[in-house]
Amino acid sequence: MIQIQQTIVNNDFLAHSSLSKKQEKIFEALLKSPKTYVYKNKHQLLFEIILRDRIIDAAILLAKSKARFTIFRFSRCNEQFWTKNDLGGFQLKQGILPSDAINDIFINSQLYAFECATAIVIVFYKAVLDVIDKQKFNTLFSNLLLYDWHVDEDLGIKTKKGEDYLPGDCLYFKNPDFDPQTPQWQGENTIYLGNGLHYGHGIGIKTKEEIIDALNRKRKRNATKSAYLLPQTTRVNFIYLSQFANSLENYRLPINHQYFITGALGSATFLHW
């Protein structure tokens, strides 16, 4: 269920949807979720739908790129934009715009190699870049470091327990019996793309079962415990980032007989599937 604290004008619902089919699926997933999602206004809801859509796009783009999977020790980057530090992370060079550096990972992907957590962070940054003002992006993320889960606090990444998996979430597959000779396969961070598909850097776009099978092939000898999907989600702070969004005035929510308003309490509107 979705709760919007500011009453939605009826015209917003009567208008034809301007969302893409993929964005409508994200809206449906929010409505169907066992958790109630609360927004102060329609702008915040629309922003989350659109940013989730861009996260999926960025993940697919990275999956199709020539960027390679490797451990931190052997990571690579375009030295025109980044300096590789002693830990294998990428530090933004002085005088380089963060927006240009993030985009370069997708433009000159053959020059890059990194592990799966860094890949997820790159996807998040790219998606945010595509939906907020570029100058604001460069101000917010002026000291970029791409290394594991070390991210700028303005991205607002949080991990919470629960199985309310939504398209655009980062999910984690744990491999408890991983081979100690290849610790990079102790788990896999993925972006859930919807329709049962996940993107995991080094594994590609696969179903849940295929990712588990891939991890199980990386277990120690005589392993007895299968890899499995953890009941948790990792997300950026959609509400906080929405204040920096480009205009969303032209977007309209989809309405058909399956969507309905369950009620209103004060100025709040409730939507339920």
URVENVEN-V382544 format. One record per backbone hydrogen bond with DSSP energy under -0.5 kcal/mol. CO is the residue of the C=O (numbers start at 1). NH is the residue of the N-H. Records with the same first field share a line. If there is no record, write none. Layout:
CO->NH + NH
This chain:
1->37
2->4 + 271
3->5 + 39
4->269
5->7
9->12 + 13
10->13 + 14
11->15
20->24
21->25
22->26
23->27
24->28
25->29
26->30
27->31
28->32
29->33
31->273
35->37
36->38
37->3
39->5
41->45
42->46
43->47
44->48
45->49
46->50
47->51
48->52
49->53
50->54
51->55
52->56
53->57
54->58
55->59
56->60
57->61
58->62
59->63
60->64
61->65
62->65
68->114
71->74
72->75
76->113
77->79
78->81 + 82
81->93
83->91
85->88
89->85 + 91
90->146
91->83
93->96
97->101
98->102
99->103
100->104
101->105
102->105 + 106
103->106 + 107
104->108
108->111
109->112
112->68
113->76
114->70
115->119
116->120
117->121
118->122
119->123
120->124
121->125
122->126
123->127
124->128
125->129
126->130
127->131
128->131 + 132
131->246
133->137
134->138
135->139
136->140
137->141
139->142
141->144
144->92
145->147
146->90
147->150
149->151
150->147
152->155 + 156
153->156
155->237
158->235
160->233
163->165
166->169
169->171 + 192
170->234
171->190
172->174 + 230
173->188
174->176 + 228
175->178
177->220
179->182
180->183
182->185
183->186
186->175
188->173
189->201
190->171 + 192
191->193 + 199
192->168
194->197
196->208
197->193 + 194
198->200 + 206
199->191
200->203 + 204
204->200 + 206
206->198
207->211
208->212
209->213
210->214
211->215
212->216
213->217
215->218
216->219
218->179
220->223
224->226
228->174 + 230
230->232
231->162
233->160
234->170
235->158
236->238
237->241
238->242
240->243
241->244
242->245
244->133
248->251
252->18 + 19
256->259
260->262 + 272
263->270
265->268
268->265
269->4
270->262 + 263
271->2
272->260
